[in-house]
């Protein structure tokens, strides 16, 4: 065989191989590479969108946290104001109640003082009557002479004033 025929046969087989590869092998490979490139591009795009969404979510989270802090601060301030109001109300109520109790106590003391004076007046009157009865050597009936005792008590009270 001649080298020319072998070379011509190899060229012909090479051309058929190139044609077969270009026709049946190359298009699926190019399609697979393009699909892979497309998937990679979509993945990178999705990652970039995810990164942007993550940054915006961080920003929104910061805003929400700041709003929550402001709201919590307002609630605490309102609680302090309410606490001060309650303390002031309690103070006012305590002062009013204290004044009422002092007034009641003074009124009660005045009544007790009046009762004690009346009792003292009656006791002094009885003592005076008892003393007078001893002087007169006879018993004076306290029921019969109640007016005398009252008059004596008034005179003693007038003497003290």
Residue pairs with C-beta under 8 A, 6 or more apart in sequence:
117 157
121 153
121 154
121 156
121 157
122 149
122 153
124 152
124 153
124 156
125 148
125 149
125 150
125 152
125 153
125 156
126 142
126 149
128 149
128 152
129 140
129 142
129 145
129 148
129 149
129 152
132 140
133 139
133 140
140 148
142 149
